[in-house]
Every structure is written in structure tokens, then in C-alpha cells.
Amino acid sequence: MFTPVAVHTGTHRLGGVTRPGESWASAATRIAGRPAYAVDLSGEVKEFSSDPMPVVALRPMTRGDLPHLIRWLNAEHVHRWYAVDGEPTPEWVADNYGPDIDGKTPVTFWVIEVNGRSIGFCQDYRISDEPDYALLTPDPDAIGFDYAIGEPAFVGRGIGPRMAWVWITSILRRYPDATACFAAPDHRNAASLRMLAKVGFEQGTWFDEPQPDGSTTTMVGCSLDLRRVLG
């Protein structure tokens, strides 16, 4: 099956299709003649760009980043989705995220940087290390993905998909045997669901996640096929 791929470069939009066994990203790079990054993979035509982009990078989070993390978790647009786990006081954040930052859990915690400025965070882990989640995805060995753009000035500027693409393209280097990624935003978080769709995630199982206060939140399980997208 051939998949149509388009690459935006300057004022031009170059089109083509995947070759047999070729991933979407490989096809985009071939069509453009240089590396390309995902812009919107949610439609029939997979849209990429080879134009220069802000330098988006991930670096391991340290204890020195805790003041940033506390501020981000308390930002109104983040607090809405993350406060269900607990009120992000300095003590709570240190207790709940400190072990991840210190490497004492299977979770790897990252700071998102844009042109050298720390603007948010993400984390990854094998779903099989989270038994409850392992029942919700077709691939228990998938790599889980949680994220937030913490700085309000960087929300709505297209940083989310670019950050996610940087994260996705790092997976095969860090988890060579991985074949899928998995994320589960709140069903009301339209912006997050749209961002995931743009980089190749597809919606699957909807499920209710119990919360510490006894309530439940409906989440949307979203999966990305690494072989199809990256090869």
C-alpha cells in the first residue's frame, strides 16, 4: 500500500508516495532531499517540512530543575490536567518526581528546551512497567509518553508537535526493540489529542482511570506504530 507524502520546503510543496516497505519519514527525506520533520500525519496525505525550525531538544531533568517543574505544574493550563494526581506543592513534587529524576524508577524524565530555554517536560517508560496500563494497549512493550509545555508563552506556537517528533525520533536509539509508543490524554484535552495525531498517533481504547479522590477520569489511549512512521 502506497501512502501519499508531502513536504513543505520554502514556498514549495513537494509530493510523492512511499515505496514498498518505506516509512513515512524516510519517504519525506527522499522527496525533500534532506531531513524532514512531521507537521501533520493525521490526514490521508502525510505532511512534513524540511524548513528550518527552532532548535527543540530534550535533556535529562535534574534536581536543579525542580523549581521549574513546580512552576509548570502550577501553571493554569497544566494544573488542569496534572493536579488530579495531587496538589503540586514543592514537597509533593519533590516526593513524587524526585525518584524519577534520580533514576530510581523505570521512568526517564526530560526537560524540553527551545533554543536553549527550558519550557516544559516529558517522560517515558515501558508500559510493561505500569501493569494497569499494560492492559490498555495492544503492545505491553510500547513506550509510554507524558508531556506538558509549561511556559504559557510557548503554548499554541506549534512547539508541541516539534517536541513530540524529537522525542519519537529518539526512541529507537534508546529502546532499540520498541515497535510502538503509547500516550493517554484526558478525553477533554483536545489540544493534546490533536498534537498526538499530528505526529502519527492513532486513537484506540477509551478507559476510566481512578483518581486519588475516588473519582474517575476518562482517558483516550493513543498508539504510534514506530515501524510505519520511522521505519
C-alpha positions as CSV (number, residue, x, y, z in Angstrom):
1,M,0.0,0.0,0.0
2,F,1.3,3.4,-1.0
3,T,0.9,6.4,1.3
4,P,0.9,9.9,-0.1
5,V,3.5,12.2,1.4
6,A,4.0,15.9,1.0
7,V,7.0,18.0,2.1
8,H,6.8,21.8,2.6
9,T,10.1,23.5,1.7
10,G,10.2,27.2,1.4
11,T,7.3,28.3,-0.8
12,H,7.0,24.8,-2.4
13,R,5.1,21.7,-1.5
14,L,6.7,18.6,-2.9
15,G,4.6,15.5,-3.3
16,G,5.2,11.8,-3.6
17,V,4.3,8.4,-2.2
18,T,6.0,5.8,-0.1
19,R,7.8,3.0,-1.8
20,P,7.2,-0.7,-0.8
21,G,8.4,-1.1,2.8
22,E,9.4,2.6,3.2
23,S,8.4,4.5,6.3
24,W,6.7,7.9,6.1
25,A,9.7,9.7,7.4
26,S,12.1,8.0,5.0
27,A,9.8,8.9,2.1
28,A,9.7,12.6,3.2
29,T,13.5,12.8,3.4
30,R,13.9,11.2,0.0
31,I,11.3,13.6,-1.6
32,A,12.9,16.7,0.0
33,G,16.5,15.6,-0.5
34,R,17.2,16.5,3.1
35,P,15.9,15.7,6.6
36,A,12.2,16.4,7.2
37,Y,10.1,16.6,10.3
38,A,6.4,15.8,10.8
39,V,3.9,18.6,10.5
40,D,0.6,16.8,10.4
41,L,0.3,13.0,10.0
42,S,-3.4,12.8,10.8
43,G,-4.7,13.1,7.3
44,E,-4.6,10.9,4.2
45,V,-1.6,12.8,3.0
46,K,1.3,12.8,5.5
47,E,2.6,16.3,5.8
48,F,6.2,17.1,6.6
49,S,8.5,20.1,6.4
50,S,12.2,20.5,5.7
51,D,12.3,24.2,6.6
52,P,14.5,25.4,9.4
53,M,12.8,25.0,12.8
54,P,13.5,26.3,16.3
55,V,16.1,24.1,18.0
56,V,14.0,21.8,20.1
57,A,15.9,19.5,22.3
58,L,15.5,17.2,25.3
59,R,17.9,17.0,28.2
60,P,17.7,14.8,31.3
61,M,16.0,16.6,34.2
62,T,18.0,17.1,37.4
63,R,17.0,18.1,40.9
64,G,18.1,21.7,40.0
65,D,15.1,21.8,37.6
66,L,12.5,21.2,40.4
67,P,11.7,24.9,40.8
68,H,10.8,25.0,37.0
69,L,8.8,21.8,37.4
70,I,6.9,23.2,40.3
71,R,6.1,26.4,38.4
72,W,5.0,24.5,35.3
73,L,2.7,22.1,37.2
74,N,1.1,25.1,38.9
75,A,0.5,26.9,35.6
76,E,-3.2,27.1,34.9
77,H,-3.1,25.3,31.6
78,V,-1.0,22.4,33.1
79,H,-2.6,22.3,36.5
80,R,-6.0,21.4,35.0
81,W,-4.7,18.0,33.7
82,Y,-2.0,17.2,36.3
83,A,-3.4,18.2,39.6
84,V,-5.7,15.1,39.7
85,D,-2.6,13.2,40.9
86,G,-2.0,15.7,43.8
87,E,-1.7,19.4,44.6
88,P,1.8,20.3,43.2
89,T,3.3,21.9,46.3
90,P,7.2,21.9,46.5
91,E,7.1,19.0,48.9
92,W,4.7,16.9,46.8
93,V,6.6,17.5,43.6
94,A,9.9,16.5,45.2
95,D,8.5,13.4,46.8
96,N,6.6,12.2,43.6
97,Y,9.0,13.2,40.9
98,G,12.3,13.1,42.8
99,P,12.8,9.3,42.5
100,D,12.2,9.5,38.7
101,I,14.7,12.3,38.3
102,D,17.2,10.4,40.4
103,G,16.9,7.3,38.2
104,K,15.4,5.2,40.9
105,T,12.4,4.2,38.9
106,P,12.0,2.9,35.3
107,V,10.8,6.4,34.2
108,T,13.1,8.7,32.3
109,F,12.4,12.4,32.9
110,W,13.3,15.1,30.4
111,V,13.3,18.9,30.2
112,I,12.1,20.3,26.9
113,E,14.3,23.1,25.6
114,V,13.6,25.6,22.8
115,N,16.6,27.5,21.6
116,G,18.3,26.7,24.9
117,R,15.4,27.8,27.1
118,S,13.7,25.3,29.4
119,I,9.9,25.4,28.6
120,G,8.4,22.1,29.7
121,F,8.9,18.5,30.5
122,C,8.2,15.0,29.2
123,Q,8.8,11.5,30.5
124,D,8.9,8.0,29.0
125,Y,8.8,4.4,30.3
126,R,7.9,0.9,29.2
127,I,4.2,0.3,29.5
128,S,5.0,-3.2,30.9
129,D,6.5,-1.4,34.0
130,E,3.0,0.0,34.6
131,P,0.8,-3.1,35.0
132,D,-2.5,-1.2,34.8
133,Y,-1.6,0.5,31.6
134,A,-0.3,-2.8,30.1
135,L,-3.9,-4.0,29.8
136,L,-4.9,-1.0,27.8
137,T,-2.6,-1.1,24.8
138,P,-2.1,-3.8,22.1
139,D,1.6,-3.7,22.8
140,P,2.6,-4.0,26.5
141,D,6.2,-3.3,25.5
142,A,5.2,0.1,24.0
143,I,7.0,3.2,25.3
144,G,4.7,5.4,27.4
145,F,4.8,9.2,26.8
146,D,3.6,12.0,29.1
147,Y,4.4,15.7,28.4
148,A,3.5,19.3,29.1
149,I,4.6,22.7,27.6
150,G,4.9,24.6,30.9
151,E,5.7,28.1,29.8
152,P,2.4,29.8,28.8
153,A,4.2,32.0,26.2
154,F,5.1,28.8,24.2
155,V,1.6,27.3,24.2
156,G,-0.2,27.4,20.8
157,R,3.0,28.1,18.8
158,G,3.5,24.6,17.2
159,I,6.1,23.6,19.8
160,G,4.2,20.5,20.9
161,P,4.4,18.5,17.6
162,R,8.0,19.5,17.2
163,M,8.9,18.4,20.7
164,A,7.0,15.1,20.2
165,W,8.8,14.5,16.9
166,V,12.2,15.0,18.6
167,W,11.1,12.5,21.3
168,I,9.8,10.0,18.9
169,T,12.9,10.0,16.8
170,S,15.0,9.3,19.9
171,I,13.1,6.2,20.8
172,L,14.7,3.7,18.5
173,R,18.1,4.8,19.8
174,R,17.2,4.4,23.4
175,Y,14.8,1.5,23.1
176,P,16.1,-0.4,20.1
177,D,13.5,-3.2,20.3
178,A,10.5,-0.9,20.6
179,T,7.8,-1.1,18.0
180,A,5.2,1.3,19.4
181,C,4.6,4.4,21.6
182,F,1.6,5.0,23.8
183,A,0.0,8.1,25.4
184,A,-3.3,8.6,27.1
185,P,-4.6,12.2,27.5
186,D,-7.8,13.2,29.2
187,H,-10.6,12.9,26.6
188,R,-11.4,16.6,27.2
189,N,-7.8,17.7,26.3
190,A,-8.5,18.4,22.6
191,A,-5.2,20.2,22.1
192,S,-3.1,17.2,23.4
193,L,-5.1,14.8,21.3
194,R,-4.6,17.0,18.2
195,M,-0.9,17.2,18.8
196,L,-0.6,13.4,19.1
197,A,-2.5,13.0,15.8
198,K,-0.2,15.4,14.0
199,V,2.9,13.2,14.8
200,G,1.2,9.9,13.9
201,F,-0.6,8.6,17.0
202,E,-4.0,7.0,16.4
203,Q,-6.8,6.8,19.0
204,G,-7.7,3.5,20.4
205,T,-9.3,2.4,23.7
206,W,-11.1,4.9,25.9
207,F,-10.8,3.9,29.6
208,D,-11.7,5.3,33.0
209,E,-8.7,6.0,35.3
210,P,-9.3,6.0,39.1
211,Q,-8.2,9.2,40.8
212,P,-6.9,9.7,44.4
213,D,-10.1,11.5,45.4
214,G,-12.2,8.5,44.4
215,S,-13.4,9.9,41.1
216,T,-12.6,8.6,37.6
217,T,-11.2,10.4,34.5
218,T,-11.9,9.1,31.0
219,M,-8.6,8.8,29.1
220,V,-8.0,8.1,25.4
221,G,-5.4,5.5,24.6
222,C,-3.3,6.6,21.6
223,S,-0.7,4.5,19.9
224,L,2.0,5.1,17.3
225,D,3.5,2.4,15.1
226,L,7.2,3.2,15.0
227,R,7.9,1.0,12.0
228,R,5.3,2.6,9.9
229,V,6.2,6.2,10.8
230,L,10.0,5.9,11.2
231,G,11.0,2.5,9.6
